[in-house]
Amino acid sequence: MENHHRQPPTLITPSPLLKHPLSRIVLSAAFVLGLVLPSHAAQITGLESPNSFVGDPSGKEYFISNINGDRDARDNNGFITKLDPNGKITNLKFIQGGVADILLHAPKGLALVGQILYVADLDQLKGFDKTTGKLLVSVSFPASASQHVVSLTDVAAEPTGLLYVSDQSGNAIYKIDPSANHQVALLIHDDRLAGPSGIAVHPKTGHLIAVSWEKGKILEVTPEGQLTELESNGFFTGRFQNLSGVDFDRWGNMYLSDLTKGKIWRMTRDHRFQVIAEYLLAPADIGIDRANNLILVPYHYAHAAEMNGLEAPSDGKSKNEKRTLADYGFIPPPPKSAPDGAAKK
């Protein structure tokens, strides 16, 4: 695949977090032109090892998972932070391990399906009411005879509500059917997954995309469990190190976070790669709010997070349609007859 070095306008404004010399953002042409509107840029501090950041399809609230310690420890001190539409914390510990009989050790991946916020927590998938925080369902994933431990890392939802969960240590991805009492089935177990961390459902094809923590691979898995490598590090193309998150905008462009290299990549629909941000402090499991065209980035070791506007690709509009500030995330997009909704991850 071709590696494009020309970087088009992307993130719209550098935040106070990103002014640190080790976390400098790649400035966009939109920022150089002075088009800055802080209403769609927010920095969130006071977190504890944030891992995943997702938005509700309604556009009214956001959620961040906080590991708060060792990512594999059964310490029951993990928590979920709730934010308002502007990225302001409304409840730092909206759901908290050790409170109200809730067990929450090291929450990682998040996904929203209707009223339920699903959380990947070690060897269990837990579902909470997104309004009250009440535990609604807990799904266990017992280790097989060939595995020592199950380490659930991310969760993604199809539009139908079907769930997928990645098991990083077991090189496996499971499928869960909420309509069948959350029945668990193994979708794929394959060493080529190389530590699947972030997963997302492609909004156009419906296939599952997984990114590899161990070998920096991008993989596609069909609903039948057929695996294809879309991109892998080669001798001359060692782009990625430890990929941690993946999601899509409404046009089908893919966004990837590399926690170790501190980069966020965009792969366009014609499979061209662009670095849209670099020198970041451990970007973890990113999310895309498709309704508002925002990127949601948790900074694992900085104990902070950020939401920021994304540029709409030029082919996202017809050639005869004039581009507006909404294309750059400065103002909300116009209402649609069939809104795409925020990424469910």
C-alpha positions in Angstrom: 0.0 0.0 0.0 1.2 3.5 -0.7 2.3 5.6 2.2 1.3 9.2 1.6 3.5 11.8 3.4 1.3 14.8 2.4 -0.9 15.5 5.4 -4.3 17.1 4.6 -6.2 19.2 7.2 -7.3 17.0 10.0 -7.4 17.8 13.7 -8.6 21.3 14.1 -6.8 22.7 17.1 -3.9 21.9 19.4 -5.1 21.5 23.0 -3.2 22.4 26.2 -2.5 18.7 26.5 -0.9 18.5 23.1 1.3 21.6 23.5 3.7 19.4 25.5 6.8 18.8 23.3 6.3 15.1 23.5 2.7 15.3 22.5 2.7 18.0 19.8 -0.1 17.7 17.3 0.3 18.0 13.5 -1.4 21.3 12.9 -4.1 21.5 10.2 -4.5 24.1 7.5 -7.8 24.9 9.2 -6.0 25.9 12.4 -3.4 27.9 10.4 -6.3 29.9 8.8 -7.5 30.7 12.3 -10.7 28.7 12.1 -11.0 27.7 15.7 -14.2 27.1 17.6 -13.7 25.5 21.0 -17.3 24.2 21.2 -16.2 21.0 19.4 -12.8 20.7 21.1 -12.5 19.5 24.7 -9.7 18.3 26.9 -10.6 15.9 29.8 -8.3 15.6 32.8 -8.4 13.8 36.1 -8.8 10.4 34.6 -7.0 7.2 35.7 -5.4 5.1 32.9 -8.2 5.8 30.4 -8.6 3.1 27.8 -11.7 3.5 25.6 -13.7 6.6 24.6 -17.1 6.3 22.9 -20.1 8.6 22.1 -23.8 7.9 22.4 -25.5 7.8 19.0 -27.8 10.5 20.3 -24.9 12.9 20.5 -25.9 13.8 24.1 -23.3 12.0 26.1 -19.9 10.3 26.1 -18.2 7.6 28.2 -14.6 6.8 29.0 -13.3 3.6 30.7 -10.6 4.0 33.3 -8.5 1.0 34.2 -7.1 2.8 37.3 -4.1 0.5 37.9 -2.7 -2.7 36.5 -4.6 -3.7 33.3 -4.8 -7.3 34.5 -5.4 -6.9 38.2 -8.6 -8.0 39.9 -8.6 -5.0 42.2 -12.2 -3.9 41.7 -11.3 -0.2 41.4 -12.0 0.5 37.7 -14.6 3.1 36.8 -16.5 4.6 33.9 -16.6 8.4 33.4 -19.7 10.1 31.9 -19.5 13.4 29.9 -22.0 15.8 28.5 -22.2 16.8 24.7 -19.4 19.4 25.2 -17.0 16.9 26.7 -17.4 18.2 30.3 -17.4 15.5 33.0 -20.8 15.1 34.6 -19.8 12.1 36.7 -16.2 11.1 37.0 -17.1 7.7 38.5 -20.5 7.1 37.0 -20.0 3.4 37.3 -17.4 2.4 39.9 -16.0 -0.9 41.0 -16.5 -1.6 44.7 -19.6 0.6 45.0 -23.2 -0.6 45.1 -22.1 -4.3 44.7 -20.5 -3.6 41.3 -17.4 -5.6 40.3 -15.3 -3.6 37.8 -11.6 -4.5 37.7 -9.9 -3.2 34.6 -12.6 -1.9 32.2 -11.2 -1.5 28.6 -13.3 -1.6 25.4 -16.8 0.0 25.4 -19.8 -0.2 23.1 -23.3 1.3 23.2 -26.3 -0.6 22.0 -29.6 1.1 22.7 -29.8 1.7 26.5 -26.9 -0.6 27.3 -23.3 0.3 27.7 -21.2 -2.8 27.3 -17.8 -3.0 29.0 -15.0 -5.5 28.4 -13.6 -6.3 31.9 -10.9 -9.0 32.0 -12.8 -12.3 31.4 -16.3 -10.8 31.5 -18.5 -8.6 29.3 -20.7 -6.4 31.5 -23.7 -4.4 30.4 -24.9 -1.3 32.3 -27.8 1.0 32.0 -26.4 4.1 30.4 -28.7 6.3 32.4 -28.7 4.8 35.9 -25.4 2.9 35.8 -27.2 -0.3 37.0 -25.7 -3.6 36.1 -28.0 -5.4 33.6 -26.0 -8.3 32.4 -22.7 -10.1 33.0 -21.3 -12.6 30.5 -18.4 -14.9 31.4 -15.8 -16.2 29.1 -14.2 -19.3 30.7 -10.7 -20.2 29.5 -10.4 -23.2 27.3 -8.1 -26.1 28.1 -5.4 -24.7 25.8 -5.6 -21.2 27.4 -4.3 -20.0 30.7 -6.4 -16.8 30.9 -9.0 -14.8 29.0 -8.1 -11.2 28.5 -11.0 -9.3 26.8 -9.7 -6.0 25.3 -12.4 -4.5 23.1 -16.1 -4.8 22.2 -17.9 -3.7 19.0 -21.5 -3.8 17.9 -23.2 -4.4 14.6 -26.2 -2.2 13.7 -28.4 -5.3 14.5 -27.0 -5.3 18.1 -24.8 -8.4 17.6 -21.6 -8.0 19.7 -18.0 -9.0 19.1 -15.3 -9.1 21.8 -11.6 -9.5 21.3 -9.4 -11.7 23.5 -5.9 -10.3 23.2 -4.0 -13.0 25.0 -6.0 -15.8 23.5 -5.8 -14.6 19.9 -9.5 -15.0 19.6 -12.7 -13.0 18.8 -16.0 -14.0 20.2 -19.6 -13.3 18.9 -22.3 -12.6 21.4 -26.0 -12.6 20.6 -28.0 -10.4 23.1 -31.3 -11.6 21.7 -30.4 -15.2 22.7 -29.6 -14.5 26.3 -26.2 -13.2 25.4 -25.0 -16.6 24.1 -21.3 -16.7 23.4 -19.8 -18.3 20.3 -16.2 -18.4 19.1 -15.9 -16.5 15.8 -12.2 -17.1 15.2 -9.1 -18.4 17.0 -6.0 -17.8 14.9 -2.4 -16.9 15.8 -2.4 -14.5 12.9 -4.5 -12.2 14.9 -1.3 -11.5 16.9 -2.9 -10.1 20.0 -6.1 -8.5 18.7 -6.7 -5.2 20.6 -9.1 -2.7 19.0 -12.0 -3.9 16.9 -14.7 -2.1 14.9 -17.4 -3.0 12.5 -16.9 -1.5 9.0 -19.9 0.8 8.4 -20.0 -0.1 4.7 -19.1 -3.8 4.5 -20.3 -5.0 7.9 -17.1 -7.0 8.3 -15.1 -6.8 11.5 -11.8 -5.0 11.5 -9.2 -5.9 14.1 -5.8 -4.4 14.8 -2.9 -6.3 16.2 -1.0 -5.2 19.4 1.9 -7.6 18.9 2.7 -7.2 15.2 1.0 -4.0 14.0 -1.4 -5.8 11.6 -4.8 -4.7 10.3 -7.1 -7.6 9.7 -10.6 -8.2 8.4 -12.9 -10.9 9.6 -16.1 -11.9 7.8 -19.2 -12.8 9.8 -18.3 -16.4 9.0 -14.9 -16.1 10.6 -12.7 -15.9 7.4 -9.5 -13.9 8.1 -7.7 -11.6 5.7 -4.7 -9.4 6.4 -5.4 -5.9 5.0 -2.0 -4.5 6.0 1.0 -5.9 7.9 4.4 -4.5 8.7 7.0 -5.6 6.2 10.8 -5.1 6.0 10.4 -1.7 4.3 7.0 -0.7 5.7 7.2 -1.0 9.5 4.6 1.7 10.0 3.0 0.4 13.2 4.2 -0.9 16.5 1.4 -1.6 19.0 -1.9 -0.8 17.5 -4.5 -0.1 20.2 -7.7 1.3 18.6 -9.6 1.4 15.4 -12.8 3.1 14.2 -14.4 4.6 11.1 -15.9 7.9 10.0 -19.2 8.0 8.2 -17.5 7.8 4.8 -15.7 4.6 5.5 -12.2 6.0 6.2 -10.4 4.1 8.9 -8.6 5.6 11.9 -5.9 3.8 13.9 -4.1 4.6 17.1 -0.5 3.3 17.8 0.0 3.6 21.6 3.7 3.0 21.6 4.6 5.3 18.6 2.2 7.9 19.7 0.5 8.3 16.3 -3.0 8.4 14.9 -3.3 7.2 11.3 -6.1 7.5 8.7 -6.5 5.0 6.0 -8.6 6.4 3.2 -11.0 4.2 1.2 -8.4 3.8 -1.6 -6.0 2.4 1.1 -3.7 5.4 1.3 -2.2 6.0 4.8 -1.8 9.5 6.3 -0.4 10.3 9.8 -2.9 12.9 11.1 -1.4 13.3 14.6 1.9 12.3 16.2 4.1 12.8 19.3 1.0 11.9 21.4 1.2 10.5 24.9 -0.1 6.9 24.5 -3.3 7.2 22.5 -5.3 4.2 23.5 -8.7 2.9 22.1 -9.9 5.8 20.0 -13.5 6.3 18.9 -15.2 8.3 16.2 -18.4 10.2 16.7 -19.9 10.0 13.2 -22.8 12.3 13.9 -20.6 15.2 14.8 -17.5 14.2 12.9 -15.3 14.1 16.1 -12.4 12.0 17.1 -12.3 10.8 20.7 -8.8 10.0 22.0 -8.0 8.6 25.5 -4.3 9.2 26.5 -3.5 6.2 28.7 -0.4 7.3 30.5 -1.3 11.0 30.5 -4.5 10.2 32.5 -6.4 12.5 30.1 -8.5 12.4 27.0 -9.5 14.7 24.1 -12.3 15.2 21.6 -11.6 17.2 18.5 -13.0 17.9 15.0 -12.1 16.0 11.9 -12.0 17.2 8.4 -14.6 15.7 6.0 -12.9 14.2 3.0 -13.3 16.1 -0.2 -15.1 13.1 -1.8 -17.6 13.2 1.1 -19.5 15.8 -0.8 -20.3 16.1 -4.5 -18.1 18.4 -6.6 -21.0 20.8 -7.0 -21.8 21.0 -3.3 -20.0 23.8 -1.5 -18.0 22.8 1.6 -18.9 24.5 4.9 -17.5 24.8 8.4 -19.4 21.7 9.3 -16.9 19.7 7.1 -14.2 20.8 9.5 -16.1 20.1 12.8 -16.5 23.7 13.7 -20.3 23.7 13.6 -22.8 20.8 13.8 -23.6 19.1 10.5 -27.0 19.8 9.1 -29.8 17.4 10.1 -30.2 14.3 8.0 -33.3 12.2 7.2 -31.4 9.1 8.2 -28.6 10.1 10.6 -25.6 7.8 10.7 -25.3 8.1 14.5 -22.1 7.9 16.6 -19.8 5.1 16.2 -20.9 2.1 18.4 -17.4 0.6 18.3 
